[in-house]
């Protein structure tokens, strides 16, 4: 598929696909090194098409179909792109769905747009992952994380303080996730100020959560949040 458009954000061309539809717009945020054509994103697109729901997905600069160098990407730049995408391409309520690093960005997006974010879904969400075993920028670089990304991530840490998000939050996490320990999901749950936070632990699940049963669990969660509240 090549039918995507571009939005200019600070001189960076961000590729996106916007599926028109009804209800709150679903906004998918990929993980680190992933893009809007992954299994979860495509499953969400098929789900949105079947339900007539609006869906916005995009590639951070330097990833997927967005030009640029991946190594130049930073968390704050990608957050800026997510905010711009939401502000320019959606109206009304949104449901933010963040995978891995995208879950970290989703939390920051909800903090900055509390009037827009109706609900948030974190799929193996990885807030604060620049602080896991990276004692400094040199260590981060040796382990494949750019110094610029590490430095920006250290300025956007969340888990050591209350997270002032008050909308419904759903966290889905694999029991056997080797990349983002289950304890991160528990810390996120405890830090969130919302009274409506649920954690679904998928038995035997790893980090990707892309198996059919895992995708089904994600889509059921989205469907529930799309239902009108009584």
N, C-alpha and C positions, 0 to 999 in steps of 0.2 A: 504494500500500500504506500502511496506517496501523496495522498490527498490531505496534507497538513498545511497549516498556515504558520506565519511567523509574527511574533510581537517583539518590538525593540525595547530592551530594558537596559538602560545605561550604556548603549552602544553594542549590546550583545543581542544577537538574533535568537529568539527562543521559539523552537518548533512546538506546535500544539495541535491537538485535535479537539474540537468542540462538537459534541453531539447534542443537538437541541432536544428539548423534552420538557416534561412537566415536573412540578414539585421542586424540592431543594436540589440544587445542582450538586452532583457527586464530583469531588475533586480528588484525583489520585496523585499521590506524591511518591515517586520511585525511591528505591534505596541507593546506596553509594555504589556507583558504577553500573546501575541498572537504567532502564529507560521505559518509555511508555508502550513498548511492544512486548513486554514480558508476559508470562502466563497469567499472572493475577490481573494485570491491566487489561488484557484481551478478554478474560472472563468477565470482568466488570463491564466492558464495552458490550459484550453479547447480552449480559443481564440488562443493561440500560436500554438496549435496542428492544428487547422483548417486552420490557415494562413501559416503554415510552418515557423513560427518565432522562434528564439532562446529565451529561457526563463531560468533564473537562480533564484531559490528561496532557502532559507536556514533558519535554526533556530539558533538564538543566543545561546550562551552557557547557559545551565540551563533552556532552554525552549524547548518545543516540543520534538524532537528526539535527541537533543544535550545533552550529559551528563553534569552534574554539578548542583549546587544549584542556583535556581533562585535568592535567596536573595543575592548571591555573585555578581550578575551581575551589571555592571556599564555602563554608557553611553560611556565612553571612551573605555572600553573593547569591547563593542558591535560594536562601530565604527571601532576599529582595525580589528575585524572579518569581517565586511563588506568590508573594504579596501582589506584585504587579499583574500577574496572570489573573488572579482572583478579582482584583479591583477593576481591571479593564474588560474582562470577558464574561463576568457573571453579575447577576443582579439578585437581590433577595437572599434567602437563606441558602447555606451550603452545608454539605456533610463532607468533612475532610477525612480522607483515607490514606494513611501514611504507612509505607512498608519499610521496615528497618530504619535506616537514617531518615527516610521520609516521615517516620513517626516522630522523630525529634523536631523536624521542620514543622510538622502538623501542630505540635504543641505550641511552638512559638507563633505560628499563624493564628491559632485560637486565642492566644494571649493578646495579640495585636488587633484582632478583628472580632471581639467578643459579641458584637451586635450582628455579625454575619454567620458565625459558625453555630449551626443548630446542634450538631453532634460531631464526635470525633471517633475514628476507629484507628487503632494502632495494631499493625500486623507485624509481630516480632519487633516491636518498636525498640529503637536503640538510642534513647537520649543519653547524652554525656559520654558517648563511646570514645571520645578522644582522651578521656581520663583513665581508661582501662589499660594499665600496664605501660603507658607512655609517660615516662618520667620527665621527658623534655622533647624538644623538637628533633634532636638528633636521633633519639630512639624511634620516634614516629617515622622519620624518613627511612631508617633501616628496616622497618617493618611494613613499608609500602604505603604509608600515609604521608602526603605532602606536608611540609612544614607550614605552609600557608593555611591549609585546612586545619591542621592541629591547632595553630594559634587562634584561628577564628572560633573553633569549637570551644576552646578553653574560656572564651569570653561569653559563651552562650550556654553555660552549664545550668541545669535546672534542678537536679535531684536533691540537693542539700538544703532546700528551702521549700516552703509551700508553693505549689503551682496554682495560681489564681485563675483556674478554669472551672466554670460552674455548669457547663452544658453536660449532657450525657456523654460518657466515654466508655468505649468497649475495647478491651485489649485482648487480642488473640495471640497465644504464645505456645510454641512447641515444648513439650516436656523435656526433650533431649536436645534442645538448641545449644550447639557448641560455640556459636558465635556471639550470641546475646544471652547470657545466663538468665534463667527464669527469675532469679532474684531481682533483676533489673525491672521486670514487669511488676513484681511485688513492691519495689521501692517507688515505682511510678504511681501505682494505685494508692499507696499511702500518702504520697506528696500532693496528689490532686485534691483540691478543695471541693470539687463537685460531690454532692451526696449520691449521685447516680453513676457509679463506676463499677463495671463488671469485668472480671478477668476470666477468660475461657482458656483452660489449659488443654491442649490437644495431645492425648496420650500417644507416645512414640514419635511425635512430630519433631522435625529438625528446624533449621532456620528458614528455609525457603517457603515452607507451607504452600507448596504448589501441587500436592497430590490431589486427586479428585475429591476425596472426602474433606480435605482441608479447604479446598476452594469452595466446596458446598457450605462449609461452616462460615466462611467469610461472607458469601452471598446471602445466607440466611440472616446474618447479623445486619447486613446492609438493608435487607428487605424489612426487617423489624423496625429499624430506625426511620424508614421511609413511611411507615404507616402513620396515619393521623393519630395524634394523642387524644384520648378521651378526657 
